[in-house]
Amino acid sequence: MAIKPLILVTNDDGITAPGIRTLIHVMNTIGDVVVVAPDSPQSGMGHAITLDTTLHCNKIKIDDGPQIEYACSGTPADCVKLAVNEILDRKPDLCVSGINHGSNASINVIYSGTMSAAVEAGVEGIPAIGFSLLDYNWDADFKPLKTYLHKIASNVLKNGLPDGVVLNVNFPKATKFKGIKVSRQARANWKEEFDKRTNPQGKEYYWLTGKFVNLDKGQDTDIYALDQNYVSVVPVQFDLTAHHFISTLNTWDL
């Protein structure tokens, strides 16, 4: 009998989030699923790892299904490290992270715990995908995504990914999509603002707020695809070297 693919599932919204429960359900139709996910929300953690406190990872059961599940006290990157080095008896054939409640398109990819888990898997040589829906509502409707989750994950299992590349997949908030567009990351940033307040003891504190500013008018970007109601798929590389600048830098008097 053929061995099913081993699929590691994680996220940054926490193991009970509706997004990851949907992802687990779909991955169960493709392979053998092991879930290692944070026991509480870890959004915006980026690629943080736990170095100065203890980590806890407990086997739990949240709902029906054949998956094996562990709740971890650490970050999304911690979850992948623990899964690969301590929990699993073989390297996963695929790691999927999400479904994130909110966008990880454009510049958001560098802040994202969802994508950092996928990147950590990629560092370990595991094909990986981060999935996100442009709806921050805890009760967001994930049902329209299921066919696309299955299609994209199955294609990665069939075709593989190059070394150093993972996929960043974002879904617009909609009940039907026009299709899939392979895109590039839009050049954009956040214009940050801090809401400064004073607590009852007279001590100042801040809430970070801001506005997303798209500086990229290209029609081949993830933001454009999402605005046109397409599912955006961006291949992301985690080699941050600016290769095009090396020859110029070598001309400097260093």
N, C-alpha and C positions, 0 to 999 in steps of 0.2 A: 504494500500500500504506500502510495506517495506521501512524503512528509509535507505537511502544510507549512506555508511560510510562517515564521515567527515574527510577530508584529509588536513592537513596544509602543505604548500609547502614553502620552504625558500632556501637560498643559501648564498654564500659569494662573488660571482662574480658580484652581482648587479642584480636588477630585470629585466633589459633588456638583460641580457646575453643569448645567444642561448641555453646554457645548461639548464637553468631553464625553458625556453619557451618550450623545448622538454619535460621536466618532467611534466610541467603543462598539456600539450596536452595528455600525456599518463594517468595521474591521473584522468583527466576528464572522461575517459572511465570506471573508477572504482568507483568513488564516487563524492561527492560534495566538491569542491576545494576552499579553501581560501588561498591566497598567502600573506605572510608578509615577505618582503625581503628588503635588503639594497638598498638605492637609488643610491649608488655608490659602487665600488669594495671595499671589506673588506678582501681580501685574507691574510692569515698568521696572522690573529688577535687572533687565539686561542680562549680561552674562555673569552676574554675581555668583560666587561660590562661598560656601561656609567654611571658614578656617579657624575661627576663635570660639566656637561653641559646638556642643555635641549635636550629632544628627540622630534622629529616631526614624525608623521605618517599620511600620506595622502592617501585617496582613489583615485585610478587612473584606467585608462583603457588603456592597451597597444595594445592588439590585440583581434580578435574575440574569443569568447568562453564563456561558462557559469560561469567561475571562477570569484570570487570576489578578488580584488587585492589592496594591500596597500604597498606604498613605505615608508620605515623607514630610518631615518637619523642615526640610531645606528648600532651596530654590529650584526652579526648573532644570538648570544645569546640574545641580546636585542630584536630582532625580535620575537623570540619564547616567551620570557617573556611577551611582549606586547600582542601578539596574545592570549595567554592563560588567561591573567589577565584582558585585556581591550577590546579586539575585538570580540572574539568568545563567543557565548552564551552557549556552552557546550564544554567539553573536546574533542579534536580530537581523532578519532579512530586510526590515524596514522599520523606521521610527516615524510616527506621525504625532504632531503636537497641535493641540487646539481642542475643539474649535474655539478660537478666541472670541470673546464678546467685545467687539470693537475692531477698528482698522489697524492693520500692520503694514499698510502700503506706504510707499515712498520712504521718507526719513524715519518713520515710526519703526522701521525694521531694526534700527540700532538700539532702541530703548526696550524692545519687546522681549519679555521672558519667553513667550511662545516661540519666537524665532530663535532665541538663544538655545533653547532645548534642542531644536532641530539642528542648529549649527554644531552644538556639542556632539550630537550623534554623528554628524558629518566628519568631525575631527576624529572620531573613533572608527571611521571607515564604513559607516552605516548609511545607506541611502535614506534621506530624510525629507519630510515635507512639513511646513507649518501652514495651518489652515486658520483663516480669520473671517468673521462676518461683520460687516459694517453696521452693527446694531449693538449698542451697549446695554440694552435691556436684558435683565436676567431671564425674562420669559420670552426672549426672541424666538422666532419660528425657524428652526433648523431643518425642517422636513424637506424644503425645496433643494437643499444641498446634497441630499443623500446620493443621488445618481452620480453627481460630479465627484464626490468624495471617493466613491467606488471606482469610477473611471480613471481618475488621476493616480490613485494609489496602485491600481492594477497595472497601469502603464509603467510606473516606476519599478515595480517588481519585475515586469517583463523586460524592460529595456535598460534598467540601471541608470545611474547618474555618474558623471565624471568625478574623479577625485577632486575634493575641494569645492563641490557644488551641491547646494540644497535648493529646494523649491519653496518660494513664498507665494502662497495662494490666498487671494482675497475675494470675497463674495460681496456684491452690492446688496443692499437691503431691498429685497424684492421677492415676489412669489414665483416669478419665472425669469429666466435669464436668456439673453440672446445667444449665448454660447461661450466659448473660451477664447481669450486672446492672450497669446504669449507676448509679454511686454517687457519694458525696461523700467527701472526705478525712476520715478519722476524726481526732478530736482526741486526740493521744497524744504521748508523749515517751519519751526514754531516760533511765533513772536510771543515771547513769554511776558507775563505780567504776574506780580505778586500782590495778593490781597493782604495788606498789613493790618493786623488787629491787635487788641490788647486784652489779655485775660483778666478775670476779676482781681488777681493779685498785682495787676499793673505791669505784667511782663509781656513784651511784644512777641508776636508770633506771625507766621506767614502761611497762606495757602497759595500754592502754585496754580495759576490759570494761564490761559493763552489762546492764541488763534492760529490755526493752520494756514500757512501761506504757500500756495502753489506758484512757483516761479517758472514753471516749465510749460510751454504751450504746445509741446510736441504731441502728435496724435498716436505715438507708439508707446506711451507711458502707461503705468498701472493706474494712475489717477484718471486719465482719459478713458481707459477701458471701463473702469468702474462707473464713471459718470455716464457712459453710454449703455450701462446695464449689462456689461460682459463680466464674466469671471476672469480675473487677472492672474496670470501665472508668470512669475519672475524667477529666473535662475539666479541665485545669489551665491557669490563666491566669498569665502572667508579669508583668502589671502588679501590683506589690505595694502600690499605694496603698490605704489603708484609707478608701475613699470615704465610708463611713457615718460616719466621725469628723470629716470636714472641717468640717461646719457647727458642731459642738461646739467644735472647735479655734479656729474664727473668733470664738468668744465670749470667748476668753482675753485677758488683758491682755498682749499680746505687743508 
